[in-house]
Amino acid sequence: MSLNDRVKKITRGYLGSVKLSDVMFAEVTKVNPLEVNADQRLPLDEDFLIIPEHMTEYKIMVGAQEVTVRRGLEVGDKVILIRQQGGLNFVIVGRLTE
């Protein structure tokens, strides 16, 4: 076995043992507290989710009327998750459109 083949074998073994980041899809099953069901088999609650500001509700007052600028997550929303490398936390990166 050549040195090049040995390096490839070691690299494949290492990458196979390391938990790299994964992209997953999930559906929001509860809102308060937030819970999603990832890949139809893995329920994740707020303890495991990182929710960026752009995925939260934002309202402003315009005169005497409250206007929703950005809606938060709702039950049934389909979202994209990225699992942090080697970790148990998932970042919600966006919402899928129908």
Sequence and secondary structure as in RCSB ss.txt:
>XXXX:A:sequence
MSLNDRVKKITRGYLGSVKLSDVMFAEVTKVNPLEVNADQRLPLDEDFLIIPEHMTEYKIMVGAQEVTVRRGLEV
GDKVILIRQQGGLNFVIVGRLTE
>XXXX:A:secstr
  HHHHHHHHHHHHHHHS   EEEEEEEEETTTTEEEETTTEEEEGGGEE  GGGS EEEEETTEEEEEE    T
T EEEEEE TTSS EEEEEE   
